[in-house]
Amino acid sequence: MWKIVAILCVLNTGELVCTTHYETIHRTFPKQHVCEEEAGAKFYTMITSFTTWNVPFKTLEVGCELQEG
């Protein structure tokens, strides 16, 4: 199964700090391509929200990783 993962990087007192985030609803997908489609939609939703709320991010990557277990 595949799950969506986001890596968000922000500048914190001049230092780039990156954190990894997973969906709180813990969705999983049986196929990688299905997960990637959902991750693309999640990316645009997050970018729109960050822009609307002036969230000072440097980079955002949203993709999928294979769930262990």
C-alpha positions as CSV (number, residue, x, y, z in Angstrom):
1,M,0.0,0.0,0.0
2,W,1.1,3.6,-0.7
3,K,0.6,6.7,1.4
4,I,1.0,10.4,0.8
5,V,4.0,12.2,2.3
6,A,4.8,15.9,2.3
7,I,8.2,17.5,2.9
8,L,7.9,21.2,3.9
9,C,10.9,23.5,4.2
10,V,10.8,26.9,5.9
11,L,13.4,29.4,6.8
12,N,13.7,29.7,10.6
13,T,16.1,32.4,11.7
14,G,18.0,32.1,8.5
15,E,18.3,28.3,8.6
16,L,16.4,26.0,6.3
17,V,14.4,23.6,8.4
18,C,12.6,20.7,6.6
19,T,9.9,18.5,8.2
20,T,8.1,15.4,7.0
21,H,4.3,15.2,7.3
22,Y,1.7,12.4,6.7
23,E,-2.0,12.7,6.3
24,T,-3.9,12.7,9.6
25,I,-6.6,10.6,8.0
26,H,-4.1,7.9,7.1
27,R,-5.4,7.2,3.6
28,T,-3.6,4.4,1.8
29,F,-3.7,3.4,-1.9
30,P,-3.2,0.0,-3.5
31,K,-1.4,1.4,-6.6
32,Q,1.4,4.0,-6.8
33,H,-0.1,5.8,-9.7
34,V,-3.4,6.3,-7.8
35,C,-1.5,7.7,-4.8
36,E,0.5,10.0,-7.1
37,E,-2.7,11.4,-8.5
38,E,-4.0,12.1,-5.1
39,A,-0.7,13.6,-4.0
40,G,-0.8,16.0,-6.9
41,A,-4.2,17.2,-5.8
42,K,-3.0,17.5,-2.2
43,F,0.0,19.6,-3.4
44,Y,-2.3,22.1,-5.1
45,T,-4.6,22.3,-2.2
46,M,-1.7,23.0,0.2
47,I,-0.1,25.6,-2.1
48,T,-3.4,27.4,-2.4
49,S,-3.8,27.4,1.4
50,F,-0.3,28.5,2.1
51,T,-0.6,31.4,-0.4
52,T,-4.0,32.4,1.0
53,W,-2.7,32.4,4.5
54,N,0.7,33.8,3.7
55,V,2.6,30.8,5.1
56,P,6.3,31.6,4.7
57,F,7.5,28.3,3.2
58,K,10.6,27.8,1.0
59,T,9.8,24.5,-0.7
60,L,7.0,21.9,-0.6
61,E,7.3,18.4,-2.1
62,V,4.3,16.1,-2.0
63,G,4.5,12.5,-3.2
64,C,4.0,8.9,-2.2
65,E,6.0,6.3,-0.3
66,L,5.5,2.6,0.1
67,Q,4.0,1.8,3.5
68,E,6.0,-0.6,5.6
69,G,4.3,-3.7,7.0
